């Protein structure tokens, strides 16, 4: 039994992988047919609404729900009493750790409300109007407590404490007093003191970044129905329906097997839909009301009660020799976690200096709670913050040493064999290729005018693999049903269908990919970390291997052949040697016709815990213009170069690069959570939380670098996270280039830029 | 107060419905008429995901009261294709991968069609400013703008 390298071998010689196919779910999405979270309805469903804390920090003395329950049309009211408490226990969850003690408190406040918008109670009623009225009838007695919003203020010894039982982990001796510092972490490589002693130039600066929201256009939405026997179904917009099932079952004491979760089409997530908010509430309400309950967040609720990413204070100290070699690097990162511990400071620490080959590195990180919504993952969680600070300092060193910024990065770039400060030795990576690609662009070589500036920055993200299960089924007519268990957030089905088509030698349009519910496949970790195309395509290769082995076995029987007379090649089972004179090759479609007679249904289940995710490096180049009269920064031109390993679908890879870059532009220039002295969010809407619109940005040019990941059958690396890492630094560097002013605080919004220009006497048009 | 009885033309078909005074056109489209192609992203007119045409004028349906549309013509994303043929904009969006998650797509398409109906050769800047009321968080707008420009060029050629 011989099998040649199975992939990329369609019978017609055409490969779908690497081409710009039309996405299988596309027509439904351009006609309004596609069903997103809020588009699902069930007969007899109730409307669910949440009562949220008006205070940033308050003890909940009592909650009286009797009047609300008595209101005609109200079918259920839930509070903290409807969720059993959970023990404190840290569980790995992707790149982060989670603790059900905190999860249960975040979905429904228990002892205290810890941020404005924290859920305190929820109702299910027969109409929106009745639900709203019922919320007003819930009588909550609060004891308002002093609050703390800023990360540095929260670390102070006399700061208001959020949790009496939070003792800083990672310090010796173990503290005897609680604090808002949940954790101290550090990584060390070499000897930084000795390294700095060798430096001719040391730049030491402090940076501040504001919390920013993922800004998905689709608010959170969930529909749940629980039967009298506990059988539970839930439709929700999520990046991981298996995770929703796990959390839902745990928080409500249900058997996992009784809970079936379907991921609806998802209207953006960027990490923000990796956690649960409404789902446990909808399930709890339905359990009580015995009717389906639908819950949809308003935009205000999305801003106030779902996770933004951390704001932070970051100190970076980098030493270089006069010829530009980095010899020592230090950083201290203080990340806001929101009301519960678990900021992305760990990846922030690990990523900070990952693009560079430096012998002596020391990075310290603090995970700090304050009276803000608990942060959730946002695209390369933690990395844009620390890498922004580092890339700003790298640029300053380039300027001070008179070295071209691309050249300086090239001299210090991580490459194959470099030992990263966070642990591993890199395999083949593409950072140098991205720098070279940028240098070769026409963009890099175009002259600029007055008030215009050019900036460059690089970025890194690990990427991840993880538990993945897919199925391939050969239908009676030879078409293929492909089922994956990771929600498709930006073209996944197109990429996976192409791989399945090439693996099985069928045309791309004969593969129908769907995202199966939690009852259809084994456990899938969520869509995130940049794993779904990487891991999903690996699992498809495994499933296809099983199918091909099965077809070869069927051919051996059909042809009365010996195993070594039959092989899979170029999309068909082929007879070898003398046998080739007697029988014709058989394709998947040929076997489909005789499936019943040759052993029954043809199907394969790919089950893996995907390893070998390849890091993806990128370099961004930006031109911008600063308006000296208003402080407004206009992005004129933008180029992204990033290593994709192998682009399964080039257009959707470009889309990741472009979308990440524009999110980064928003982070750099406009987006921020603005709090009043009262601890309340002042800009919980799209008018005041200003995300980039079409007229704010230019075309985003892309260069697809492909340095194959040797651990993946097609060479794929995750591509979704890295693109948001470089923009912050690149834009700060370009503004410095345009104005001579080094900004160290994000966002670089017009008032801030204008003030800096005015302080320097530069705000006059000359 | 009693509900309002409203008769209107939606995607060319006569419809009638009852609505509360405070219900928006978007509420009625989605909840009463089950036309869920128009999306609610903000309910404040900032994101454009609920864009529809009202008597040939582009509006955010979350800012229009349902009771106001009596006797008027409403066109939504569900009416954009003709029979089995997608509108050229819909085809170009697919060809250019001008959508990722797809939640903003219906509103963007309705808005883009409104532009091309009045301007057959918009510049890139005109496309960008016209679509500035439609937030997209996934694509960075590049492929959306390209798809609209290419559609305009193709439609000019006939």
Interface residues (C-beta under 8 A of the other chain):
Chain A: X20 X22 X23 X25 X26 X27 X29 X30 X31 X32 X33 X34 X35 X36 X38 X39 X129 X214 X215 X216 X217 X218 X219 X265 X266 X267 X268 X269 X270 X296 X298 X299 X489 X490 X491 X649 X651 X652 X654 X655 X658 X659 X660 X661 X662 X663 X685 X686 X687 X691 X692 X693 X694 X695 X696 X697 X699 X700
Chain B: X20 X30 X35 X36 X37 X38 X39 X40 X41 X42 X43 X44 X46 X47 X49 X76 X77 X78 X80 X81 X86 X90 X93 X94 X95 X96 X97 X99 X100 X101 X102 X103 X104 X105 X106 X109 X124 X125 X127 X128 X129 X131 X132 X133 X134 X135 X136 X137 X138 X139 X140 X141 X142 X143 X144 X145 X146
